[in-house]
Amino acid sequence: MPVALTRAGSLRLSDAGFTQNISSCGVLFTLQRQLDIGGPIEYVITLIDESNKPVNLRCVGKVVLQIGAPDRPGAVAATMERYEFVRPATE
């Protein structure tokens, strides 16, 4: 599923990746930047509902693991401490 990183610490970001693993308490997703372990993170996971319409899951958590080197794509594991479903406005 697509993931959009919107904030890491005090930095507003616009990075994208894809989930590799997701559970009720956290997510592992691809990312092309290094983040601070233990730092706060905000991200949005795009889900598809039964009618094929996207539903966004806005999440707030902390970075718990960084996989990869600074000069190549890797993965980030983050907690999912708070979340909310954000549906697009209906027409």
Stockholm file with secondary structure:
# STOCKHOLM 1.0

chainA/1-91         MPVALTRAGSLRLSDAGFTQNISSCGVLFTLQRQLDIGGPIEYVITLIDESNKPVNLRCVGKVVLQIGAPDRPGAVAATMERYEFVRPATE
#=GR chainA/1-91 SS CEEEEEEETTEEEEEEEEEEEECSSEEEEEESSCCCTTCEEEEEEEEECTTSCEEEEEEEEEEEEEESCTTSCEEEEEECCEEEEECCCCC
#=GC SS_cons        CEEEEEEETTEEEEEEEEEEEECSSEEEEEESSCCCTTCEEEEEEEEECTTSCEEEEEEEEEEEEEESCTTSCEEEEEECCEEEEECCCCC
//
